[in-house]
Amino acid sequence: MKDAILYFIAFVLINLAVSFGAEGLSTVFNINDYVGSTAWLLIMSGATSAIVITLFLVLKWYPASRGYVRSRPWGTFFWTVMLALGTILPLAWLEELIPDELRKDLAGDVIARMLGSTEGYFVICMLAPLAEEIVFRGAIIRRLVEWGRAIRAKRLAATDGTATSALSDRRIEWVAIVVSALLFALAHFNPAQAPHALIVGVLLGWLFVKTGSIVPCFLLHWINNSMAYVAFKLYPSLPMDAKLLDYFHGNSIVMYQALLYSLLIALPALYQLIIMKRRAW
């Protein structure tokens, strides 16, 4: 448990250190006019993700391995892509059910500016998801599950193995998934993103527990963020907090049809992933 908290604190501190450190450097080198520009935001965001990835790999907080990819899990990759595409609209619709006063956007302008550039796609849709999957799924969930199993083992040892532990693997894993998703939502530092991050975090956590790898998680995360980039490019006049109905020009019938078609993609994909053989980790 202490390790999982350490990973989260390290992630937050790196974000803060890059932000405050960049402001200090701007003063030293007299480039205050450059601060706040799109390029500046991209450099800070990209540097944060790069430092996180490097730290977690070097310290082996995330035990990177190519074993999963070498097993050629093409079926998992295919259904993960289908699930990602099929959940974009339903998740956006569910998010809109949350009262607006609980979804105050503190970073919409910053995100929009970064999404407006080609470099922003690499930073937001590829580099950031990789860093976040390493931290919240590859490191935090893994450590929380190990911690839960250790507690169960101690309880059983204390009774010479005669007692039946209430901490089943499934319960331990779901506690780890939910805790990780809550931390994932909190780490976005933006109420407008938190509900979506929480829901997606649970889905990503379940996918990690199922496959034992962050590769499918990164694939889903990458597609999810890429769709935001595509939407921004196709509808540049719409604000970041636009309603789903706005993307369908106010036509609710077409919107609900799109939601239905999305579910017809997402539900079979989810089913295929559920029945797929679990990989030990």
For each residue, the residues with C-beta under 8 A, 3 or more apart:
1: 4 5 143 144 147
2: 5 6
3: 6 7 61 143 147
4: 1 7 8 139 140 143 144 147 179
5: 1 2 8 9
6: 2 3 9 10
7: 3 4 10 11 56 61 135 139 140 143
8: 4 5 11 12 135 140 183 187
9: 5 6 12 13
10: 6 7 13 14 52 55
11: 7 8 14 15 52 135 187
12: 8 9 15 16 187
13: 9 10 16 17
14: 10 11 17 18 48 51 52 55
15: 11 12 18 19 48 187 189
16: 12 13 19 20
17: 13 14 20 21
18: 14 15 21 22 44 47 48 51
19: 15 16 22 23 44
20: 16 17 23 24
21: 17 18 24 25
22: 18 19 25 26 35 40 43 44 47
23: 19 20 26 27 35
24: 20 21 27 28
25: 21 22 28 29 31
26: 22 23 29 30 31 32 34 35
27: 23 24 30 32
28: 24 25
29: 25 26
30: 26 27
31: 25 26 34 35
32: 26 27 35
33:
34: 26 31 37 39 40
35: 22 23 26 31 32 40
36: 40 41
37: 34 40 41
38: 41 42 113 114 116 117 120
39: 34 42 43 119
40: 22 34 35 36 37 43 44
41: 36 37 38 44 45 110 113 114
42: 38 39 45 46 114 117 119 120 123
43: 22 39 40 46 47
44: 18 19 22 40 41 47 48
45: 41 42 48 49 114 123 124 127 128
46: 42 43 49 50 122 123 127
47: 18 22 43 44 50 51
48: 14 15 18 44 45 51 52 131
49: 45 46 52 53 123 127 128 130 131
50: 46 47 53 54 127 131
51: 14 18 47 48 54 55
52: 10 11 14 48 49 55 56 131 134 135
53: 49 50 56 57 127 130 131 134
54: 50 51 57 58
55: 10 14 51 52 58 59 61
56: 7 52 53 59 61 62 134 135 138 139
57: 53 54 60 62 64 134
58: 54 55
59: 55 56
60: 57 63
61: 3 7 55 56 139
62: 56 57 134 135 138 139 142 214
63: 60 138 142
64: 57 138
65: 68
66: 69 70
67: 70 71
68: 65 71 73 211 212 213 215 279
69: 66 72 73 213 215
70: 66 67
71: 67 68 279
72: 69
73: 68 69 76 77 211 216 279
74: 77 78
75: 78 79 272 276
76: 73 79 80 211 216 273 276
77: 73 74 80 81 215 216 219
78: 74 75 81 82
79: 75 76 82 83 269 272 273 276
80: 76 77 83 84 207 216 219 220 269 273
81: 77 78 84 85 219 220 223
82: 78 79 85 86 265 266 268 269
83: 79 80 86 87 203 220 266 269 270 273
84: 80 81 87 88 219 220 223 224
85: 81 82 88 223 227 262 265 266
86: 82 83 90 262 263 264 265 266 267 269
87: 83 84 90 91 203 224 262 266
88: 84 85 91 92 224 227 262
89: 92 93 244 258 259 262
90: 86 87 93 94 259 262 263 266
91: 87 88 94 95 196 199 200
92: 88 89 95 96 196 244
93: 89 90 96 97 244 259
94: 90 91 97 199
95: 91 92 98 103 195 196 199
96: 92 93 243 244
97: 93 94
98: 95 102 103 195
99: 102 103
100: 103
101: 104
102: 98 99 191 195
103: 95 98 99 100 191 192 194 195 241
104: 101 191 192
105: 108 190 191 192 240 241
106: 189 190 191 192
107: 110 111 189 190 192 193
108: 105 111 112 192 239 240 241
109: 112 113 240
110: 41 107 113 114
111: 107 108 114 115 124 240
112: 108 109 115 116 232 239 240
113: 38 41 109 110 116 117 120
114: 38 41 42 45 110 111 117 120 123 124
115: 111 112 120 121 124 228 229 232 233
116: 38 112 113 120 232 236
117: 38 42 113 114 120 121
118: 121 122
119: 39 42 122 123
120: 38 42 113 114 115 116 117 123 124 229
121: 115 117 118 124 125 126 226 229
122: 46 118 119 125 126 127
123: 42 45 46 49 114 119 120 126 127 128
124: 45 111 114 115 120 121 127 128 225 228 229
125: 121 122 128 129 222 225 226 228 229
126: 121 122 123 129 130 222
127: 45 46 49 50 53 122 123 124 130 131
128: 45 49 123 124 125 131 132 225
129: 125 126 132 133 218 221 222 225
130: 49 53 126 127 133 134 218
131: 48 49 50 52 53 127 128 134 135
132: 128 129 135 136 184 187 221
133: 129 130 136 137 138 204 208 214 217 218 221
134: 52 53 56 57 62 130 131 137 138 139 214
135: 7 8 11 52 56 62 131 132 138 139 140
136: 132 133 139 140 141 180 181 183 184 187 201 204 205
137: 133 134 140 141 142 180 204 205 208 214 217
138: 56 62 63 64 133 134 135 141 142 208 214
139: 4 7 56 61 62 134 135 136 142 143
140: 4 7 8 135 136 137 143 144 176 179 180 183
141: 136 137 138 144 145 176 177 180 205 208 209
142: 62 63 137 138 139 145 146 281
143: 1 3 4 7 139 140 146 147
144: 1 4 140 141 147 148 172 175 176 179 180
145: 141 142 148 149 172 173 176 209
146: 142 143 149 150
147: 1 3 4 143 144 150 151
148: 144 145 151 152 167 172 173 175 176
149: 145 146 152 153 167 169 172
150: 146 147 153 154
151: 147 148 154 155 167
152: 148 149 155 156 165 167 172
153: 149 150 156 157
154: 150 151 157 158
155: 151 152 158 159 163 165 167
156: 152 153 159 161 163 165
157: 153 154 160 161
158: 154 155 163
159: 155 156 162 163
160: 157
161: 156 157
162: 159
163: 155 156 158 159
164:
165: 152 155 156 168
166: 171
167: 148 149 151 152 155 171 172
168: 165 171 172
169: 149 172 173
170: 173 174
171: 166 167 168 174 175
172: 144 145 148 149 152 167 168 169 175 176
173: 145 148 169 170 176 177 209
174: 170 171 177 178
175: 144 148 171 172 178 179
176: 140 141 144 145 148 172 173 179 180 205 209
177: 141 173 174 180 181 202 205 206 209
178: 174 175 181 182 202 205
179: 4 140 144 175 176 182 183
180: 136 137 140 141 144 176 177 183 184 201 205
181: 136 177 178 184 185 197 198 199 201 202 204 205
182: 178 179 185 186 198 201
183: 8 136 140 179 180 186 187
184: 132 136 180 181 187 188 197 198 201 204
185: 181 182 188 193 194 195 197 198 201
186: 182 183 189 194
187: 8 11 12 15 132 136 183 184 197
188: 184 185 193 194 197
189: 15 106 107 186
190: 105 106 107 193 194
191: 102 103 104 105 106 194
192: 103 104 105 106 107 108 240 241
193: 107 185 188 190 196 197
194: 103 185 186 188 190 191 197 198
195: 95 98 102 103 185 198 199
196: 91 92 95 193 199 200
197: 181 184 185 187 188 193 194 200 201
198: 181 182 184 185 194 195 201 202
199: 91 94 95 181 195 196 202 203
200: 91 196 197 203 204 220 221 224
201: 136 180 181 182 184 185 197 198 204 205
202: 177 178 181 198 199 205 206
203: 83 87 199 200 206 207 220
204: 133 136 137 181 184 200 201 207 208 217 220 221
205: 136 137 141 176 177 178 180 181 201 202 208 209
206: 177 202 203 209 210
207: 80 203 204 210 211 216 217 220 273
208: 133 137 138 141 204 205 211 212 213 214 216 217
209: 141 145 173 176 177 205 206 212
210: 206 207 273 276 278 279
211: 68 73 76 207 208 215 216 217 278 279
212: 68 208 209 278 279 280 281
213: 68 69 208 216 217 279 281
214: 62 133 134 137 138 208 217 218
215: 68 69 77 211 218 219
216: 73 76 77 80 207 208 211 213 219 220
217: 133 137 204 207 208 211 213 214 220 221
218: 129 130 133 214 215 221 222
219: 77 80 81 84 215 216 222 223
220: 80 81 83 84 200 203 204 207 216 217 223 224
221: 129 132 133 200 204 217 218 224 225
222: 125 126 129 218 219 225 226
223: 81 84 85 219 220 226 227
224: 84 87 88 200 220 221 227 228
225: 124 125 128 129 221 222 228 229
226: 121 125 222 223 229 230
227: 85 88 223 224 230 231
228: 115 124 125 224 225 231 232
229: 115 120 121 124 125 225 226 232 233
230: 226 227 233 234
231: 227 228 234 235 238 247
232: 112 115 116 228 229 235 236 240
233: 115 229 230 236
234: 230 231
235: 231 232 238 242 246 247
236: 116 232 233
237:
238: 231 235 242 246 247
239: 108 112 242
240: 105 108 109 111 112 192 232
241: 103 105 108 192
242: 235 238 239 246 247
243: 96 246
244: 89 92 93 96 247 248 255
245: 248 250 251 252 255
246: 235 238 242 243 249 250
247: 231 235 238 242 244 255
248: 244 245 251 252 254 255 258
249: 246
250: 245 246
251: 245 248 254 255
252: 245 248 255 256
253: 256 257
254: 248 251 257 258
255: 244 245 247 248 251 252 258 259
256: 252 253 259 260
257: 253 254 260 261
258: 89 248 254 255 261 262
259: 89 90 93 255 256 262 263
260: 256 257 263 264
261: 257 258 264 265
262: 85 86 87 88 89 90 258 259 265 266
263: 86 90 259 260 266 267
264: 86 260 261 267 268
265: 82 85 86 261 262 268 269
266: 82 83 85 86 87 90 262 263 269 270
267: 86 263 264 270 271
268: 82 264 265 271 272
269: 79 80 82 83 86 265 266 272 273
270: 83 266 267 273 274
271: 267 268 274 275
272: 75 79 268 269 275 276
273: 76 79 80 83 207 210 269 270 276
274: 270 271
275: 271 272
276: 75 76 79 210 272 273
277:
278: 210 211 212
279: 68 71 73 210 211 212 213
280: 212
281: 142 212 213
